[in-house]
Amino acid sequence: MPQISPLVAGDPVELGSFRLSGRIGEGGQGIVYLGVNAKGERGAIKLLHVKFTGDTIARSRFARELKAAQRVASFCTARVIEADLDGDTPYIASEYIDGPALRDIVETEGPLSGTVLDRLAIGTATALTAIHHASIVHRDFKPDNVLIAADGPRVVDFGIARIIDSTGTITSRAIGTPAYMAPEQIAGDDVGPYTDVFSWGATIAFAATGKPAFEGKSIAVVLNRILNHEVDVGMMPEPLRGVVRSALAKSPAARPSADQILLRLLGQPAGAGASTAVLTRGVQVASDDTTPFHRVSAGSITDLPARNESVTGPPEPPRPMTHPTQPPASGSSPQPARSNQPGQAVPPTQPPVTQSPVTQPPVTQPPVTQPPATQSSGAQPPGTQPPQSAQPTRAASGGAPVPRGRSRRGKVWLALGTAIVLLALAAAALVVNRWPLAFGEEPTPTEEPTRTFATVVDKVAQTGKVVIGVKGDLPGVGLQDGDDFQGVDIEIARRIATELGARETELVRVSRDDRASSLADGSVDLIVATYSVDKSDTQFAGPYYLAHQDVLVRAGSGIETVDDLAGKALCAPNSPSVGEVQDRVKVRAVPASDYAICMDLLKSGKVDAVPGDDLILAGFAARENMRFKILGAKFNNERYAVGIRQGDVKTCKAVKAVIADLYRTGYMKQLLTRAFGKVDFELELKVPAMETC
């Protein structure tokens, strides 16, 4: 179950009609609280972050999330209870789904198989079909956004969903979760319902295998596998295996629609769209974990009367009955079910059934019988024909039931049902708030300006993510500690990422030999790794620090200048700084393979000095209990800069502006003093002369 943490200082205790009791989670857009209203309804209340309350763009995105959630039938998502987007604290209160995320189930209990996997696939396919029927592209379908409720899976988080235009596509901004993105999202091409289908296939593959379909240690590896690798689905039974394989096709045109996926999983012909009756069947299968599941014979799910799709659009998904209802008294007229969403018509409730349900004749696969009306399912599922007073028979060929006769009362029921359906269709045709009907009407434009991945700045703006290469073997500068990194370079990298607008920064360790190639092949977006400006093919922004070749000695050793090193023992790692010292004074060189050994020799008195890059020397010295100092010889300059892929001028200029601001605000002084304050070291605290982008 979701972990609820206590409220903290500064959290509200009430929002709208809800009294808050804890925190469900927090994301880039807002904080989600658990609350209950006077009716006893538990809600997940998403509060827009205070920093965004005056941001019109953020409020607009919040409004789009609300609109998307309201358009989708509540049986497959979290029903919106109330919202306030105009006040000082914008929030959206949705039904609280008391169930774990699919990811949590798989990670704690292992891969799913058999009937459980079948029901998950059908339930999520039903939800995705309903989402697409509401003209919504989710764009972030993944295991974290599938909650397993008592009545079946629910698809949540419409924070980056978009309403589909009349062409059925949306210009991509490459938003989504990398491991579940479709190839067209990565390429910056148009996205549409087919994009969600790919993400659905990746989600089901994760559920069946227990690991991401496209796994990798970096985003670049993941994206490459999405574009070029096929997924092994051999562990799945048919028809699920074939459906998932086709859903993961690299070309959008080769993928089935969500309707076709659902129909195939239910054993139905996939030539037409899924009707309301098919959606109802999908909900029943997903929510019933007590009855063995068998696919019914082709064409045996009864449809509603044919609808004029060109006028009304695809059928709206039904909202299933989740609590028993009292059947109407004999002779009373059935009442149509009401919609709690503007512009959404819900099929009418059918009259009560007082006789046993009609079963299918023997077929090659076991038929599925409809439950009697006296069970907890309540009224007969929408989309089935009202049973007549006389038991129907079937033709010799095994076709549809042939009624022996229709009573006057049956004709009345039929007339009433037809009238209700027509009224519902007419009501649906009245577009409320100018919402488009399915794919037939162009919606009010809500998309932001089209952007591409031409630059790192654009990528961060579109995805909120950036990958930065850093060193992992230099204490105080860039040192890896397990999965974490620490040091001056690390703090600068994170600060640059934040200033560029990144909400998620991935740090990747790079060595001297693979820095340029990592940028060139896209493994990283930027490199902040004591990277000196040179004449390579890499472009540089900065420098962010002006280091020097210098000499480290013990404090109080009496060595104040390079000349004082005459006749002394000098540690000689593989560094050009050794030659710089030897060119000025005669010393006794003591070979060493690395700076860690040099520091041990210096502490023990076996050498008198260690030459090298002053920032690196200060990093090693700052972690020791002894006091050290850097002579200040400054043999040459080492211009540490941010490596960027060649030609990315936009990012280069943006990074330079961030670096200049680090010095202007005093951040660099605070950072360097905190890191190297124990070492007698003359820091460079002026903005370095910047390279031209």
C-alpha positions as CSV (number, residue, x, y, z in Angstrom):
1,M,0.0,0.0,0.0
2,P,1.1,3.6,-0.5
3,Q,3.3,4.8,2.3
4,I,1.7,7.9,4.0
5,S,4.2,10.2,5.8
6,P,3.1,12.7,8.5
7,L,2.5,16.4,7.6
8,V,5.4,18.7,8.2
9,A,5.7,22.3,9.3
10,G,4.2,24.5,6.7
11,D,1.8,22.0,5.3
12,P,-1.8,23.0,5.1
13,V,-4.3,21.1,7.3
14,E,-7.3,21.8,5.1
15,L,-7.8,22.2,1.3
16,G,-11.3,22.9,0.2
17,S,-13.7,20.4,1.8
18,F,-10.9,18.1,2.7
19,R,-9.1,17.8,6.1
20,L,-5.5,16.6,5.5
21,S,-3.9,13.8,7.4
22,G,-0.6,13.0,5.7
23,R,1.6,13.1,2.7
24,I,1.3,10.6,-0.1
25,G,4.2,11.9,-2.2
26,E,5.9,14.9,-3.9
27,G,6.8,15.5,-7.5
28,G,8.2,18.4,-9.6
29,Q,4.7,20.0,-10.0
30,G,3.3,19.6,-6.5
31,I,2.7,17.8,-3.3
32,V,0.0,15.1,-2.9
33,Y,-1.8,14.8,0.4
34,L,-4.2,12.3,1.9
35,G,-7.5,13.9,3.1
36,V,-11.1,13.1,3.9
37,N,-14.2,15.3,3.4
38,A,-17.4,15.6,5.4
39,K,-19.0,12.8,3.3
40,G,-16.2,10.4,4.4
41,E,-14.6,10.3,0.9
42,R,-10.9,9.8,1.0
43,G,-9.1,11.9,-1.5
44,A,-5.6,12.4,-2.9
45,I,-5.2,16.1,-3.0
46,K,-2.5,17.4,-5.4
47,L,-1.4,20.9,-4.4
48,L,0.6,23.0,-6.9
49,H,4.0,24.0,-5.5
50,V,4.0,27.5,-3.9
51,K,6.8,28.5,-6.3
52,F,4.5,27.9,-9.2
53,T,1.4,29.7,-7.9
54,G,2.3,32.9,-9.8
55,D,3.4,31.0,-12.9
56,T,0.8,31.2,-15.6
57,I,2.4,28.4,-17.6
58,A,2.4,26.1,-14.5
59,R,-1.2,26.9,-13.8
60,S,-2.1,26.2,-17.4
61,R,-0.4,22.7,-17.2
62,F,-2.3,22.1,-13.9
63,A,-5.6,23.0,-15.7
64,R,-4.8,20.6,-18.5
65,E,-4.2,17.8,-16.1
66,L,-7.6,18.5,-14.5
67,K,-9.3,18.6,-17.8
68,A,-7.7,15.4,-19.0
69,A,-8.6,13.5,-15.7
70,Q,-12.2,14.7,-16.0
71,R,-12.6,13.5,-19.5
72,V,-11.7,9.9,-18.8
73,A,-14.3,7.5,-17.3
74,S,-13.7,7.1,-13.6
75,F,-13.8,3.3,-13.7
76,C,-10.2,3.3,-15.1
77,T,-8.7,6.2,-13.3
78,A,-9.1,8.2,-10.1
79,R,-12.3,10.2,-10.2
80,V,-12.0,13.9,-9.7
81,I,-13.9,15.0,-6.6
82,E,-13.2,18.7,-6.5
83,A,-10.7,21.3,-7.7
84,D,-9.7,24.9,-7.3
85,L,-7.4,26.4,-9.9
86,D,-8.1,30.1,-9.4
87,G,-7.2,30.5,-5.7
88,D,-3.9,31.2,-4.0
89,T,-3.4,27.5,-3.5
90,P,-4.5,25.6,-6.6
91,Y,-5.3,22.0,-6.0
92,I,-7.0,19.0,-7.5
93,A,-8.7,16.5,-5.2
94,S,-9.2,13.0,-6.7
95,E,-10.5,9.7,-5.5
96,Y,-7.8,8.0,-3.3
97,I,-6.9,4.6,-4.8
98,D,-6.0,2.3,-1.9
99,G,-3.7,0.0,-3.7
100,P,0.0,-0.4,-4.5
101,A,1.6,0.6,-7.8
102,L,2.3,-2.2,-10.3
103,R,6.0,-1.5,-9.9
104,D,5.9,-2.1,-6.2
105,I,4.0,-5.4,-6.6
106,V,6.5,-6.8,-9.2
107,E,9.5,-5.6,-7.2
108,T,8.3,-7.2,-3.9
109,E,6.5,-10.3,-5.2
110,G,8.2,-11.0,-8.5
111,P,6.9,-11.3,-12.1
112,L,3.3,-12.0,-12.8
113,S,2.0,-14.9,-14.8
114,G,-1.0,-16.9,-15.7
115,T,-4.5,-15.5,-15.0
116,V,-3.1,-12.6,-12.9
117,L,-1.0,-11.4,-15.9
118,D,-4.0,-11.9,-18.2
119,R,-6.2,-9.8,-16.0
120,L,-3.6,-7.0,-15.7
121,A,-3.2,-6.9,-19.5
122,I,-6.9,-6.8,-20.1
123,G,-7.6,-4.2,-17.3
124,T,-4.9,-1.8,-18.5
125,A,-5.9,-2.3,-22.1
126,T,-9.5,-1.4,-21.1
127,A,-8.3,1.7,-19.3
128,L,-6.1,2.7,-22.2
129,T,-9.0,2.2,-24.6
130,A,-11.2,4.4,-22.5
131,I,-8.5,7.1,-22.3
132,H,-8.1,7.1,-26.0
133,H,-11.9,7.2,-26.5
134,A,-11.8,10.4,-24.4
135,S,-9.3,11.9,-27.0
136,I,-6.5,11.8,-24.5
137,V,-2.9,10.7,-25.0
138,H,-1.4,9.8,-21.6
139,R,2.3,10.1,-22.6
140,D,3.6,8.6,-19.4
141,F,2.1,5.1,-19.2
142,K,4.4,3.1,-16.9
143,P,4.3,0.7,-14.0
144,D,4.4,3.5,-11.4
145,N,1.2,5.0,-12.9
146,V,-0.8,1.8,-12.8
147,L,-2.4,1.3,-9.3
148,I,-3.9,-2.0,-8.5
149,A,-7.1,-1.3,-6.7
150,A,-9.6,-3.9,-5.3
151,D,-11.7,-3.6,-8.4
152,G,-8.9,-3.8,-10.9
153,P,-6.1,-1.6,-12.2
154,R,-6.4,2.2,-12.4
155,V,-4.3,4.4,-14.6
156,V,-3.4,7.7,-12.9
157,D,-1.2,10.8,-13.3
158,F,-2.4,12.8,-16.2
159,G,0.2,15.5,-15.4
160,I,1.7,15.4,-18.9
161,A,-1.3,14.1,-20.8
162,R,-2.6,16.0,-23.8
163,I,-5.9,16.3,-25.6
164,I,-5.6,14.9,-29.2
165,D,-6.3,17.3,-32.1
166,S,-8.3,16.5,-35.2
167,T,-5.4,14.6,-36.8
168,G,-5.1,12.2,-33.9
169,T,-1.5,13.3,-33.1
170,I,0.4,15.7,-30.9
171,T,3.7,17.4,-31.7
172,S,6.2,15.6,-29.5
173,R,8.1,17.4,-26.7
174,A,9.8,14.1,-25.7
175,I,8.2,14.1,-22.3
176,G,7.9,10.8,-20.5
177,T,9.9,8.3,-18.5
178,P,12.9,7.1,-20.6
179,A,12.5,3.3,-20.1
180,Y,8.9,3.5,-21.3
181,M,9.1,6.1,-24.0
182,A,8.3,5.1,-27.6
183,P,10.8,5.6,-30.5
184,E,8.9,8.6,-31.8
185,Q,9.1,10.4,-28.5
186,I,12.9,10.0,-28.5
187,A,13.1,11.1,-32.1
188,G,11.0,14.2,-31.5
189,D,8.3,13.1,-33.9
190,D,4.6,13.4,-33.5
191,V,3.0,11.3,-30.8
192,G,-0.5,9.8,-30.6
193,P,-2.5,6.9,-29.1
194,Y,0.1,4.6,-30.7
195,T,2.7,6.1,-28.4
196,D,0.7,4.9,-25.3
197,V,0.4,1.5,-26.9
198,F,4.2,1.1,-27.0
199,S,4.4,2.1,-23.4
200,W,1.7,-0.4,-22.5
201,G,3.7,-3.1,-24.2
202,A,6.8,-2.2,-22.2
203,T,4.7,-2.1,-19.0
204,I,3.3,-5.6,-19.6
205,A,6.7,-6.9,-20.5
206,F,8.0,-5.5,-17.1
207,A,5.2,-7.2,-15.3
208,A,5.9,-10.6,-17.0
209,T,9.7,-10.5,-16.6
210,G,10.3,-8.4,-13.4
211,K,12.7,-6.1,-15.2
212,P,12.4,-3.2,-17.6
213,A,12.1,-4.2,-21.2
214,F,14.7,-1.6,-22.1
215,E,17.3,-1.7,-19.3
216,G,20.5,0.3,-19.0
217,K,22.8,2.1,-16.6
218,S,22.4,5.4,-18.4
219,I,19.6,7.1,-20.3
220,A,21.6,7.0,-23.5
221,V,21.9,3.2,-23.3
222,V,18.1,2.9,-22.5
223,L,17.2,5.1,-25.4
224,N,19.5,3.2,-27.8
225,R,17.8,-0.1,-26.8
226,I,14.4,1.4,-27.4
227,L,15.4,2.4,-30.9
228,N,17.4,-0.7,-31.9
229,H,16.7,-3.7,-29.6
230,E,13.8,-6.2,-29.7
231,V,12.2,-7.4,-26.5
232,D,12.0,-11.1,-25.7
233,V,8.4,-11.9,-25.0
234,G,8.7,-15.7,-25.3
235,M,7.7,-16.3,-21.6
236,M,4.2,-15.0,-22.3
237,P,1.4,-17.2,-23.5
238,E,-0.6,-16.5,-26.7
239,P,-2.5,-14.3,-27.5
240,L,-0.7,-12.0,-25.0
241,R,2.7,-12.8,-26.5
242,G,1.7,-11.7,-30.0
243,V,-0.2,-8.6,-28.8
244,V,2.7,-7.3,-26.7
245,R,5.2,-8.0,-29.5
246,S,3.1,-6.0,-32.0
247,A,2.6,-3.2,-29.4
248,L,6.4,-2.9,-29.2
249,A,6.9,-2.4,-32.9
250,K,9.4,0.4,-33.6
251,S,7.1,1.9,-36.3
252,P,3.8,3.4,-35.0
253,A,2.0,2.2,-38.1
254,A,2.8,-1.4,-37.2
255,R,1.2,-1.2,-33.8
256,P,-2.4,-2.2,-33.0
257,S,-4.7,0.3,-31.4
258,A,-5.8,0.0,-27.8
259,D,-9.2,-1.1,-29.1
260,Q,-7.6,-3.9,-31.1
261,I,-5.4,-5.0,-28.2
262,L,-8.5,-5.3,-25.9
263,L,-10.5,-7.2,-28.5
264,R,-7.7,-9.7,-29.2
265,L,-7.1,-10.3,-25.5
266,L,-10.9,-11.0,-25.1
267,G,-10.9,-13.4,-28.1
268,Q,-12.9,-11.0,-30.3
269,P,-12.4,-10.0,-33.9
270,A,-10.2,-6.9,-34.0
271,G,-11.5,-5.4,-37.2
272,A,-13.6,-2.7,-35.6
273,G,-13.4,-0.4,-32.5
274,A,-14.2,-1.7,-29.0
275,S,-17.9,-1.0,-28.1
276,T,-19.3,-0.2,-24.8
277,A,-20.1,-3.8,-24.2
278,V,-16.5,-4.8,-24.9
279,L,-15.3,-2.2,-22.4
280,T,-17.7,-3.5,-19.8
281,R,-16.5,-7.0,-20.4
282,G,-12.9,-5.8,-19.9
283,V,-13.8,-4.2,-16.6
284,Q,-15.6,-7.4,-15.4
285,V,-12.6,-9.6,-16.3
286,A,-10.1,-7.2,-14.6
287,S,-12.1,-6.8,-11.4
288,D,-13.2,-10.4,-10.8
289,D,-10.3,-12.4,-9.3
290,T,-12.4,-15.3,-8.1
291,T,-13.8,-16.8,-11.3
292,P,-11.5,-18.6,-13.8
293,F,-11.0,-16.5,-16.9
294,H,-11.8,-18.0,-20.3
295,R,-11.7,-16.1,-23.6
296,V,-15.2,-16.1,-25.1
297,S,-15.8,-17.2,-28.7
298,A,-15.4,-14.6,-31.4
299,G,-18.3,-12.2,-31.7
300,S,-20.1,-13.5,-28.6
301,I,-19.9,-10.2,-26.7
302,T,-23.2,-8.5,-27.4
303,D,-22.9,-4.9,-28.7
304,L,-25.1,-1.9,-28.3
305,P,-27.1,-0.9,-31.3
306,A,-24.9,0.6,-34.1
307,R,-24.0,4.2,-33.6
308,N,-23.2,6.8,-36.2
309,E,-19.5,7.3,-35.4
310,S,-19.2,10.3,-37.8
311,V,-21.6,12.2,-35.6
312,T,-21.0,10.9,-32.1
313,G,-17.5,9.6,-32.2
314,P,-16.4,6.3,-30.5
315,P,-18.6,5.1,-27.7
316,E,-17.9,6.5,-24.2
317,P,-16.6,3.9,-21.7
318,P,-19.1,2.9,-19.0
319,R,-18.7,3.4,-15.3
320,P,-19.3,0.0,-13.8
321,M,-21.5,-0.6,-10.8
322,T,-19.2,-1.4,-7.9
323,H,-22.0,-1.7,-5.2
324,P,-25.2,-3.7,-5.2
325,T,-28.2,-1.6,-6.1
326,Q,-31.9,-2.2,-5.3
327,P,-33.7,-3.3,-8.5
328,P,-36.7,-1.2,-9.4
329,A,-40.1,-2.3,-8.5
330,S,-42.1,-4.3,-10.9
331,G,-43.5,-2.2,-13.7
332,S,-41.4,0.8,-13.0
333,S,-39.3,2.4,-15.7
334,P,-35.5,2.1,-15.7
335,Q,-33.6,5.3,-15.0
336,P,-30.7,6.2,-17.1
337,A,-27.3,6.4,-15.4
338,R,-26.1,9.9,-14.9
339,S,-22.7,11.2,-15.9
340,N,-20.6,13.1,-13.4
341,Q,-18.5,14.6,-16.2
342,P,-19.6,17.3,-18.6
343,G,-20.2,16.1,-22.1
344,Q,-20.0,12.4,-21.2
345,A,-23.0,10.2,-21.7
346,V,-23.2,6.9,-19.8
347,P,-25.3,4.1,-21.1
348,P,-28.6,3.5,-19.3
349,T,-29.1,0.9,-16.7
350,Q,-31.0,-2.1,-18.1
351,P,-34.2,-3.5,-16.5
352,P,-33.9,-6.2,-13.8
353,V,-33.5,-9.8,-14.7
354,T,-35.7,-12.3,-12.8
355,Q,-34.8,-15.4,-14.7
356,S,-31.6,-17.4,-15.1
357,P,-29.0,-16.0,-17.5
358,V,-28.8,-17.5,-21.0
359,T,-25.7,-19.5,-21.6
360,Q,-23.8,-20.2,-24.8
361,P,-24.0,-23.6,-26.5
362,P,-20.9,-25.8,-26.4
363,V,-18.0,-24.3,-28.3
364,T,-14.3,-25.0,-28.7
365,Q,-13.5,-22.6,-25.7
366,P,-15.5,-22.5,-22.5
367,P,-18.1,-19.8,-22.7
368,V,-18.4,-17.1,-20.1
369,T,-21.9,-16.7,-18.7
370,Q,-23.3,-13.3,-17.5
371,P,-24.0,-13.2,-13.7
372,P,-27.6,-13.0,-12.5
373,A,-28.8,-9.5,-11.5
374,T,-29.2,-10.6,-7.9
375,Q,-25.4,-10.8,-7.5
376,S,-23.2,-7.9,-6.5
377,S,-22.7,-6.7,-10.0
378,G,-26.1,-5.0,-9.7
379,A,-27.9,-4.2,-12.9
380,Q,-27.1,-6.1,-16.1
381,P,-24.0,-4.7,-17.8
382,P,-24.6,-2.0,-20.3
383,G,-24.7,-3.1,-23.9
384,T,-26.6,-6.4,-23.5
385,Q,-30.1,-6.8,-24.8
386,P,-32.9,-6.9,-22.2
387,P,-34.0,-10.5,-21.7
388,Q,-37.5,-11.3,-22.8
389,S,-40.2,-12.9,-20.6
390,A,-39.9,-16.2,-22.5
391,Q,-36.7,-18.2,-22.7
392,P,-35.1,-17.7,-26.1
393,T,-33.8,-20.6,-28.2
394,R,-31.0,-20.7,-30.7
395,A,-31.0,-21.5,-34.4
396,A,-29.6,-24.9,-35.4
397,S,-26.4,-23.3,-36.7
398,G,-25.6,-22.1,-33.2
399,G,-26.1,-18.4,-34.1
400,A,-27.9,-15.6,-32.1
401,P,-30.9,-16.4,-30.0
402,V,-34.3,-16.5,-31.8
403,P,-37.1,-15.3,-29.5
404,R,-40.3,-17.4,-29.5
405,G,-42.4,-14.3,-29.1
406,R,-42.2,-10.8,-27.7
407,S,-44.7,-9.7,-25.2
408,R,-46.3,-6.3,-25.0
409,R,-44.2,-5.6,-21.9
410,G,-41.0,-6.5,-23.8
411,K,-41.9,-4.1,-26.6
412,V,-42.4,-1.3,-24.0
413,W,-39.0,-2.1,-22.5
414,L,-37.4,-2.0,-26.0
415,A,-39.1,1.3,-26.8
416,L,-38.0,2.9,-23.6
417,G,-34.4,1.6,-24.0
418,T,-34.2,3.0,-27.5
419,A,-35.5,6.4,-26.4
420,I,-33.0,6.6,-23.6
421,V,-30.1,5.7,-25.8
422,L,-31.2,8.4,-28.3
423,L,-31.5,10.9,-25.5
424,A,-28.1,10.0,-24.2
425,L,-26.6,10.4,-27.7
426,A,-28.2,13.8,-28.2
427,A,-26.9,15.0,-24.8
428,A,-23.4,13.8,-25.7
429,A,-23.6,15.8,-29.0
430,L,-24.0,19.0,-27.0
431,V,-20.3,19.8,-26.5
432,V,-19.8,21.2,-23.0
433,N,-17.0,23.7,-22.5
434,R,-16.1,23.3,-26.2
435,W,-14.6,19.8,-25.6
436,P,-14.1,17.9,-28.8
437,L,-16.1,14.7,-29.4
438,A,-13.5,12.0,-29.8
439,F,-11.4,12.8,-32.9
440,G,-14.1,14.6,-34.9
441,E,-13.6,18.2,-33.7
442,E,-10.4,20.2,-33.4
443,P,-9.9,21.3,-29.7
444,T,-8.8,24.7,-28.5
445,P,-5.0,24.8,-29.0
446,T,-3.2,24.1,-25.7
447,E,0.2,23.0,-26.9
448,E,3.3,24.9,-26.1
449,P,5.7,26.0,-28.9
450,T,7.3,23.1,-30.7
451,R,10.8,22.3,-29.5
452,T,13.4,19.8,-30.5
453,F,16.5,18.1,-29.0
454,A,18.9,20.2,-31.1
455,T,20.6,21.4,-27.9
456,V,21.0,20.3,-24.3
457,V,19.0,23.4,-23.2
458,D,16.1,22.3,-25.3
459,K,16.3,18.7,-24.0
460,V,16.2,20.0,-20.4
461,A,13.2,22.2,-21.2
462,Q,11.3,19.3,-22.7
463,T,12.2,16.5,-20.4
464,G,13.4,18.1,-17.2
465,K,16.4,15.7,-17.2
466,V,20.1,16.0,-18.0
467,V,23.0,13.5,-17.9
468,I,26.4,14.9,-16.8
469,G,29.7,13.2,-16.9
470,V,32.0,13.7,-13.8
471,K,35.2,12.3,-12.3
472,G,35.0,9.7,-9.6
473,D,38.5,9.4,-8.3
474,L,39.5,12.8,-7.0
475,P,38.7,13.6,-3.3
476,G,37.3,17.1,-2.8
477,V,36.9,17.5,-6.6
478,G,34.9,14.6,-7.9
479,L,34.8,11.4,-5.8
480,Q,32.3,8.5,-6.2
481,D,31.0,7.0,-2.9
482,G,28.8,4.1,-3.8
483,D,26.0,5.5,-6.0
484,D,26.7,9.0,-4.8
485,F,29.2,11.6,-5.9
486,Q,30.8,14.4,-3.8
487,G,33.1,17.3,-4.5
488,V,33.4,20.7,-6.1
489,D,32.9,19.5,-9.6
490,I,29.8,17.6,-8.5
491,E,28.3,20.7,-6.8
492,I,29.0,22.8,-9.9
493,A,27.5,20.2,-12.1
494,R,24.3,20.0,-10.0
495,R,24.1,23.8,-9.8
496,I,24.4,24.2,-13.6
497,A,21.7,21.5,-14.1
498,T,19.4,23.3,-11.7
499,E,19.9,26.7,-13.4
500,L,19.2,25.1,-16.8
501,G,15.9,24.0,-15.4
502,A,16.6,20.3,-14.8
503,R,14.4,18.5,-12.2
504,E,16.4,15.3,-12.5
505,T,20.2,15.1,-12.9
506,E,22.0,11.9,-13.6
507,L,25.7,11.8,-12.9
508,V,27.8,9.4,-14.9
509,R,31.5,8.6,-14.1
510,V,33.8,9.3,-17.0
511,S,37.6,8.9,-17.3
512,R,40.1,11.1,-19.1
513,D,40.1,8.8,-22.1
514,D,36.3,8.6,-22.7
515,R,35.2,12.1,-22.0
516,A,35.2,13.2,-25.6
517,S,33.7,10.0,-26.9
518,S,30.9,10.1,-24.3
519,L,29.9,13.5,-25.5
520,A,30.1,12.5,-29.1
521,D,28.0,9.4,-28.8
522,G,25.3,11.0,-26.6
523,S,26.1,9.0,-23.5
524,V,26.2,12.3,-21.6
525,D,24.9,15.8,-22.3
526,L,27.6,17.7,-20.5
527,I,30.9,17.0,-18.8
528,V,32.1,18.7,-15.6
529,A,35.3,16.7,-14.8
530,T,38.3,19.0,-14.3
531,Y,38.2,19.2,-18.1
532,S,40.8,21.7,-19.4
533,V,40.2,23.7,-22.5
534,D,42.1,22.2,-25.4
535,K,42.1,21.9,-29.1
536,S,40.0,18.8,-29.4
537,D,36.7,18.4,-31.2
538,T,34.9,19.1,-27.9
539,Q,33.2,22.5,-27.4
540,F,33.7,24.2,-24.1
541,A,31.7,26.6,-22.0
542,G,33.6,28.5,-19.4
543,P,36.0,28.0,-17.8
544,Y,34.4,27.5,-14.5
545,Y,37.7,27.6,-12.6
546,L,41.3,28.7,-13.3
547,A,43.6,26.1,-11.8
548,H,47.4,26.0,-12.0
549,Q,50.3,23.5,-11.9
550,D,51.9,24.0,-8.5
551,V,53.5,22.2,-5.5
552,L,52.1,20.9,-2.2
553,V,54.2,20.8,0.9
554,R,53.7,20.2,4.6
555,A,52.8,23.4,6.6
556,G,55.8,24.4,8.8
557,S,58.3,22.5,6.7
558,G,60.3,25.7,6.0
559,I,59.6,25.4,2.3
560,E,58.2,28.7,1.1
561,T,59.2,28.8,-2.6
562,V,60.2,26.5,-5.4
563,D,63.9,27.4,-4.8
564,D,63.6,25.9,-1.3
565,L,63.1,22.5,-2.9
566,A,66.7,22.3,-4.0
567,G,68.1,18.9,-3.1
568,K,64.8,17.8,-1.6
569,A,62.8,14.6,-2.4
570,L,60.0,15.2,-4.9
571,C,57.2,12.7,-5.5
572,A,57.1,12.0,-9.2
573,P,53.7,10.7,-10.4
574,N,52.9,10.7,-14.1
575,S,52.3,14.5,-14.3
576,P,53.8,17.3,-16.4
577,S,54.2,19.3,-13.2
578,V,57.3,17.1,-12.3
579,G,59.1,18.5,-15.3
580,E,58.0,22.1,-14.4
581,V,59.8,21.7,-11.0
582,Q,62.9,20.0,-12.4
583,D,63.3,22.8,-15.0
584,R,63.6,25.4,-12.1
585,V,65.5,23.5,-9.4
586,K,67.5,20.3,-8.9
587,V,65.5,17.8,-6.9
588,R,65.6,14.1,-6.1
589,A,62.6,12.4,-7.9
590,V,60.8,9.6,-6.1
591,P,58.6,7.7,-8.5
592,A,54.9,6.9,-7.6
593,S,52.0,5.5,-9.5
594,D,49.4,7.9,-8.2
595,Y,48.6,10.8,-5.9
596,A,47.3,8.7,-3.1
597,I,50.8,7.1,-2.8
598,C,52.4,10.6,-3.0
599,M,50.3,11.7,-0.1
600,D,51.3,8.8,2.0
601,L,55.0,9.5,1.2
602,L,54.5,13.2,2.0
603,K,52.8,12.5,5.4
604,S,55.5,10.1,6.4
605,G,58.3,12.5,5.4
606,K,59.7,10.2,2.7
607,V,59.2,13.1,0.2
608,D,59.2,16.8,0.8
609,A,56.8,17.9,-1.9
610,V,54.2,16.8,-4.4
611,P,53.8,18.6,-7.7
612,G,50.5,18.8,-9.7
613,D,47.3,20.6,-10.4
614,D,46.7,22.8,-7.4
615,L,42.9,22.0,-7.1
616,I,43.6,18.3,-7.2
617,L,46.4,18.6,-4.7
618,A,44.2,20.7,-2.4
619,G,41.5,18.0,-2.6
620,F,43.8,15.2,-1.4
621,A,45.3,17.4,1.3
622,A,42.0,18.7,2.7
623,R,41.0,15.2,3.9
624,E,44.1,14.7,6.0
625,N,44.5,15.6,9.7
626,M,47.8,17.3,9.0
627,R,48.1,20.8,7.7
628,F,49.4,21.4,4.1
629,K,50.0,24.4,1.9
630,I,50.4,25.1,-1.8
631,L,53.4,27.2,-2.7
632,G,51.6,29.4,-5.2
633,A,54.2,28.9,-7.9
634,K,51.5,28.8,-10.6
635,F,53.6,27.3,-13.4
636,N,50.8,27.5,-15.9
637,N,47.0,27.8,-16.2
638,E,44.6,24.9,-16.2
639,R,41.3,26.2,-17.5
640,Y,38.5,23.9,-16.2
641,A,35.6,24.1,-18.5
642,V,32.3,22.4,-19.2
643,G,32.5,20.0,-22.1
644,I,29.6,20.2,-24.6
645,R,28.9,18.5,-27.9
646,Q,30.4,20.4,-30.8
647,G,28.1,23.0,-32.3
648,D,25.7,23.4,-29.3
649,V,26.2,27.2,-29.1
650,K,22.9,27.8,-27.3
651,T,23.9,25.5,-24.4
652,C,27.4,27.0,-24.3
653,K,26.1,30.5,-23.8
654,A,23.6,29.4,-21.2
655,V,26.3,27.5,-19.2
656,K,28.6,30.5,-19.4
657,A,25.9,32.7,-18.0
658,V,25.4,30.3,-15.1
659,I,29.1,30.2,-14.3
660,A,29.4,34.0,-14.3
661,D,26.4,34.0,-11.8
662,L,28.2,31.5,-9.6
663,Y,31.0,34.0,-9.0
664,R,28.8,37.1,-9.0
665,T,26.6,35.7,-6.1
666,G,29.6,34.5,-4.1
667,Y,28.6,30.8,-4.5
668,M,32.0,29.8,-5.9
669,K,33.8,31.4,-2.9
670,Q,31.6,29.6,-0.4
671,L,32.0,26.3,-2.3
672,L,35.8,26.4,-2.6
673,T,36.3,27.7,0.9
674,R,34.2,24.9,2.3
675,A,36.0,22.2,0.3
676,F,39.6,23.4,0.7
677,G,39.6,25.7,3.8
678,K,42.0,23.4,5.7
679,V,44.7,23.9,3.1
680,D,46.8,27.1,2.9
681,F,45.8,27.8,-0.6
682,E,45.3,31.0,-2.7
683,L,42.0,30.4,-4.4
684,E,41.0,32.0,-7.7
685,L,37.9,33.9,-6.9
686,K,37.5,36.2,-9.9
687,V,35.4,35.2,-12.9
688,P,37.8,33.6,-15.4
689,A,38.1,35.0,-18.9
690,M,35.5,33.1,-20.9
691,E,36.0,31.2,-24.1
692,T,34.0,32.2,-27.1
693,C,31.1,29.9,-27.9
